[in-house]
Amino acid sequence: MYDASLWQPSADLSILKKRAQLLKAVRAFFDTRYVMEVDTPCLSLGSISDPHIEVLNSHTRSQGQDLTYYLQTSPEYAMKRLLCAGSGSIYQLGKVFRAEDVGRRHSIEFTMLEWYRVGFDHWQLMDEIQCLLVTLFGDDSLQCERLSYQDAFLRHTGLDPFSASLAQLQEYSHACTEYGLQEVDRDTLLELIFSSVVEAAIGTQQPCFVHSYPASQAALAKTHMDENGQLVAARFELYWQGMELANGYHELTDAEEQAKRFAEDKATRSSLKLADRQFDERLIHALESGMPECAGVALGIDRLLMLKCSKSHISEVLPFAHSRS
């Protein structure tokens, strides 16, 4: 609800100065590594296919046409089109938008750092993220733990996410949440268990990369066989002190496979009776022209600043939280 009296910043001015210093340090980090900053549109005629992320849109009339523009949940697709056009390694600092509940760690509008490193795989990108954290936190002793998705589950739940039966996942999920018994999708059950049990137990003392997710959760990442002969996604997420900070991939470059995943997402959205939306198929055409081998990651700047400033609510690091925007 709009309240005209809420004109003051939600964050203390001392925090906003630290925010400015953080953004400056990020840019200096990539400048020394010759990674080019880019600035892609916030509005697009196409959007993501992910059935688990809802988007904000805007309807307008332009040049005699009724148009729907989507506010971007990530600059990923536009940045990949630049990679296909020969940009080389790039990064972007900017606003992104998601239609989700506002909470302690969530805002409808937030600041994301996203970058792509040509010639890197996801392991090399994890190394670079650790270097970035060392720089931003001024701690040369900072080390990140690496834990496979399977090992994280086994350590904190006793369940093997690859071999546990559907009934086992349903029962465990029901025991730790109000859901589970009626759910029949394995990935939904795994996500319920991960978010309610595993996530809180990892990265408590040091940042933790969780890697090698099930291939069914690959999103826009490549897949490969791990040392146990299990097909996994070349994907990682970074957790620290109970917060997910980053999500990265050894990027999928196969246009045919990407189109297949788009189709699967569309079918999932239809089965869940979610609103139809125009997927950004320009990405497919870009991939058909050829994208260099690369790894990419998106990192939440607001959450990172929360950790750096020991704040518990995202509103404490934003100039104007959603209620004051």
VENJO-V916490 format. One record per residue. N is the residue number from 1. SS is DSSP state (~ for helix, > for strand, _ for the rest). PHI is phi as a letter, one per 30 degrees, with the letter a starting at -180 (999 if undefined). Layout:
{{N,SS,PHI} {N,SS,PHI}}
This chain:
{{1,_,999} {2,_,d} {3,_,b} {4,_,d} {5,_,d} {6,_,d} {7,_,c} {8,_,d} {9,_,d} {10,_,d} {11,_,c} {12,_,d} {13,~,d} {14,~,d} {15,~,d} {16,~,d} {17,~,d} {18,~,d} {19,~,d} {20,~,d} {21,~,d} {22,~,d} {23,~,d} {24,~,d} {25,~,d} {26,~,d} {27,~,d} {28,~,d} {29,~,e} {30,~,d} {31,~,d} {32,~,d} {33,_,c} {34,_,h} {35,_,c} {36,>,d} {37,>,d} {38,_,b} {39,_,b} {40,_,c} {41,_,d} {42,_,d} {43,>,c} {44,>,b} {45,_,d} {46,_,b} {47,>,b} {48,_,d} {49,_,c} {50,_,e} {51,_,d} {52,_,c} {53,_,b} {54,_,c} {55,_,c} {56,_,c} {57,>,b} {58,>,b} {59,>,c} {60,>,b} {61,>,b} {62,>,b} {63,_,h} {64,_,i} {65,>,b} {66,>,d} {67,>,b} {68,>,c} {69,>,c} {70,>,c} {71,>,d} {72,_,d} {73,_,d} {74,_,a} {75,_,d} {76,~,e} {77,~,d} {78,~,d} {79,~,d} {80,~,d} {81,~,d} {82,~,d} {83,~,e} {84,~,d} {85,_,d} {86,_,j} {87,_,d} {88,_,i} {89,_,d} {90,>,b} {91,>,b} {92,>,b} {93,>,c} {94,>,a} {95,>,d} {96,>,b} {97,>,b} {98,_,b} {99,_,d} {100,_,b} {101,_,d} {102,_,d} {103,_,a} {104,_,d} {105,_,c} {106,_,b} {107,_,b} {108,_,d} {109,>,c} {110,>,b} {111,>,c} {112,>,b} {113,>,c} {114,>,b} {115,>,b} {116,>,b} {117,>,c} {118,>,d} {119,_,i} {120,_,c} {121,_,c} {122,~,d} {123,~,d} {124,~,d} {125,~,d} {126,~,d} {127,~,e} {128,~,d} {129,~,d} {130,~,d} {131,~,d} {132,~,d} {133,~,d} {134,~,e} {135,~,d} {136,~,d} {137,~,c} {138,_,i} {139,_,b} {140,_,d} {141,_,d} {142,_,d} {143,_,b} {144,_,c} {145,>,d} {146,>,b} {147,>,b} {148,>,d} {149,~,e} {150,~,d} {151,~,d} {152,~,d} {153,~,d} {154,~,d} {155,~,d} {156,~,c} {157,~,b} {158,_,i} {159,_,c} {160,_,c} {161,_,d} {162,_,c} {163,_,c} {164,_,e} {165,_,d} {166,~,e} {167,~,d} {168,~,d} {169,~,d} {170,~,d} {171,~,d} {172,~,d} {173,~,d} {174,~,d} {175,~,d} {176,~,c} {177,_,b} {178,_,d} {179,_,c} {180,_,k} {181,_,d} {182,_,c} {183,_,d} {184,_,c} {185,_,c} {186,~,e} {187,~,d} {188,~,d} {189,~,d} {190,~,d} {191,~,d} {192,~,e} {193,~,d} {194,~,d} {195,~,d} {196,~,c} {197,~,b} {198,~,d} {199,~,e} {200,~,d} {201,~,c} {202,_,c} {203,_,i} {204,_,d} {205,_,c} {206,_,b} {207,_,e} {208,>,b} {209,>,d} {210,>,c} {211,>,b} {212,>,h} {213,>,d} {214,>,e} {215,~,e} {216,~,d} {217,~,c} {218,_,d} {219,_,h} {220,_,c} {221,>,c} {222,_,d} {223,>,c} {224,>,a} {225,>,d} {226,_,d} {227,_,d} {228,_,c} {229,_,i} {230,_,c} {231,>,d} {232,>,b} {233,>,d} {234,>,d} {235,>,b} {236,>,b} {237,>,b} {238,>,c} {239,>,b} {240,>,a} {241,_,h} {242,_,i} {243,>,b} {244,>,d} {245,>,c} {246,>,a} {247,>,b} {248,>,b} {249,>,b} {250,>,d} {251,>,d} {252,_,d} {253,_,c} {254,_,d} {255,~,d} {256,~,d} {257,~,d} {258,~,d} {259,~,d} {260,~,d} {261,~,d} {262,~,e} {263,~,d} {264,~,d} {265,~,d} {266,~,d} {267,~,d} {268,~,d} {269,~,d} {270,~,d} {271,~,d} {272,_,d} {273,_,h} {274,_,d} {275,_,e} {276,_,d} {277,_,b} {278,_,d} {279,>,d} {280,_,d} {281,_,d} {282,~,d} {283,~,d} {284,~,d} {285,~,d} {286,~,d} {287,~,d} {288,~,d} {289,~,d} {290,_,j} {291,_,c} {292,_,d} {293,_,e} {294,>,a} {295,>,b} {296,>,b} {297,>,a} {298,>,c} {299,>,b} {300,>,d} {301,~,d} {302,~,d} {303,~,d} {304,~,d} {305,~,d} {306,~,e} {307,~,d} {308,~,d} {309,_,c} {310,_,h} {311,_,c} {312,_,c} {313,_,b} {314,~,d} {315,~,d} {316,~,d} {317,_,b} {318,_,c} {319,_,e} {320,_,b} {321,_,d} {322,~,e} {323,~,d} {324,~,c} {325,_,d}}
